[in-house]
Amino acid sequence: MSDNYIEEPVGVPEMDASVSSIEEDNVSPVMVKFPYSSETVVCLADNAEVLSIGDMVLVPSRYGKDLARVLGPVHCPGCGEDPPPKVLRKANDQDLATYEHNLEREREAFNICREKIHAHGLEMKLVAAHYLLDEPKVLFFFTAESRVDFRSLVKDLVSVFKMRIELRQIGVRDESRVLGGVAVCGRQFCCHGITDKLKPVSIKMAKEQNLSLNSMKISGPCGRLLCCLSYEYDFYREEKALVPSEGTRVRIGGETFKAIEVNILTKKIRFAGPEGRSVEVPFSRISRGENKEWRIDYDPDAED
C-alpha cells in the first residue's frame, strides 16, 4: 500500500509543465490527485503561485485538509454545480516530512486495526489506513458484503490512537482504485492510474464489441466487468449503425444473403447465402437507399 503513495502520475496527457493556462478571477483550474485514495478533483489555484506537474499541494478534501499531487491544468468552464475547492498552498518541507512520517504510522495503524477487527470477530476486510496531514484523524477504509456494526471497534481504536477515528466502507471497485495493481493487459488498473470516475459497465458493451462473454475473461481482479469495456463501446455502436446488423437479409447479385458476422476492425461483413456460399463485403460497398433498404454493390461471382 505504501508504494502507491509515492507513485508518479500515470495516464495523464502531456501538458505544459507550468500551470498558468486559464486565468479567471486570478485563479486557474487544476486537476489534483490524492495519493492515498487515487481520487482526483478539480481545484482552483492562485495564479500568483506557479505550480508544476508533480508538485504537492495542500487542499481541502471531504475528510479534511490533506496533500494532493498536481496532475496539470484543465479547462472546465463553470467547473460543475458546486464551486471547486481552492488550493490552500504549495506543500513546504515540513509538510513533506510529516507526509513521509505518516506513511510509517499508517503501516502500524493498519496492522493494529486489522488485529482489532479479528478480535471483535467482524466480517470486514481492511483495505487501507490514512492519517490526515493537518488534523488529528485516522481514516480506515474497508470492504464488507453487508453493513457492519463497528461501534465497539471504533471505541477500541480511539482508546489506542487517542484521536478521531473514521471508518469508511467502500466497494470492491474502489478497493482496486485505492490499492492499484496490474490488469490483464499488463498495464496499471485504469481506476488507479488513469481515472477514478467509475462508470457503469454492462455485458451489452462486451456483446457489441464481439468479445467473449466468459466472465473470467472480461472481468477485472475486483470481480466486476472491465472498465475498459466502455472505452470503445460508443465507437462500435456508431460504426455498426452504418451497416446491416447480424441477421439482416440483403440481396447480393440477385440472391438473398444473410449477415452472419460484422467485423468493425477489418470493416467487412460476412454474408451467408444459398448452397452454403459465403462472401465478405467491405463496408465501402454498402449503402442505404432513400427508402432505408440496404444496397450491396458487390458481385459474389467476380474475382477480387
Rosetta blueprint (number, residue, H / E / L):
1 M L
2 S H
3 D H
4 N H
5 Y H
6 I H
7 E L
8 E L
9 P L
10 V L
11 G L
12 V L
13 P L
14 E L
15 M L
16 D L
17 A L
18 S E
19 V E
20 S L
21 S L
22 I L
23 E L
24 E E
25 D L
26 N L
27 V E
28 S E
29 P E
30 V E
31 M E
32 V E
33 K E
34 F E
35 P L
36 Y L
37 S L
38 S L
39 E E
40 T E
41 V E
42 V E
43 C E
44 L E
45 A E
46 D E
47 N L
48 A L
49 E L
50 V L
51 L E
52 S E
53 I L
54 G L
55 D L
56 M E
57 V E
58 L E
59 V E
60 P E
61 S L
62 R L
63 Y L
64 G L
65 K E
66 D E
67 L E
68 A E
69 R E
70 V E
71 L E
72 G E
73 P E
74 V L
75 H L
76 C L
77 P L
78 G L
79 C L
80 G L
81 E L
82 D L
83 P L
84 P L
85 P L
86 K E
87 V L
88 L L
89 R E
90 K E
91 A L
92 N L
93 D H
94 Q H
95 D H
96 L H
97 A H
98 T H
99 Y H
100 E H
101 H H
102 N H
103 L H
104 E H
105 R H
106 E H
107 R H
108 E H
109 A H
110 F H
111 N H
112 I H
113 C H
114 R H
115 E H
116 K H
117 I H
118 H H
119 A H
120 H H
121 G L
122 L L
123 E L
124 M L
125 K E
126 L E
127 V E
128 A E
129 A E
130 H E
131 Y E
132 L L
133 L L
134 D L
135 E L
136 P L
137 K E
138 V E
139 L E
140 F E
141 F E
142 F E
143 T E
144 A L
145 E L
146 S L
147 R L
148 V L
149 D L
150 F L
151 R H
152 S H
153 L H
154 V H
155 K H
156 D H
157 L H
158 V H
159 S H
160 V H
161 F H
162 K L
163 M L
164 R E
165 I E
166 E E
167 L E
168 R E
169 Q E
170 I L
171 G L
172 V H
173 R H
174 D H
175 E H
176 S H
177 R H
178 V H
179 L H
180 G L
181 G L
182 V E
183 A L
184 V L
185 C L
186 G L
187 R L
188 Q E
189 F L
190 C H
191 C H
192 H H
193 G H
194 I L
195 T L
196 D L
197 K L
198 L L
199 K L
200 P L
201 V L
202 S L
203 I H
204 K H
205 M H
206 A H
207 K H
208 E H
209 Q L
210 N L
211 L L
212 S L
213 L L
214 N L
215 S H
216 M H
217 K H
218 I H
219 S E
220 G L
221 P L
222 C L
223 G L
224 R L
225 L E
226 L L
227 C H
228 C H
229 L H
230 S H
231 Y L
232 E L
233 Y H
234 D H
235 F H
236 Y H
237 R H
238 E H
239 E H
240 K H
241 A L
242 L L
243 V L
244 P L
245 S L
246 E L
247 G L
248 T L
249 R E
250 V E
251 R E
252 I E
253 G L
254 G L
255 E E
256 T E
257 F E
258 K E
259 A E
260 I E
261 E E
262 V E
263 N E
264 I L
265 L L
266 T L
267 K L
268 K E
269 I E
270 R E
271 F E
272 A E
273 G L
274 P H
275 E H
276 G H
277 R L
278 S E
279 V E
280 E E
281 V E
282 P E
283 F H
284 S H
285 R H
286 I E
287 S E
288 R E
289 G L
290 E L
291 N L
292 K L
293 E L
294 W E
295 R E
296 I E
297 D L
298 Y L
299 D L
300 P L
301 D L
302 A L
303 E L
304 D L
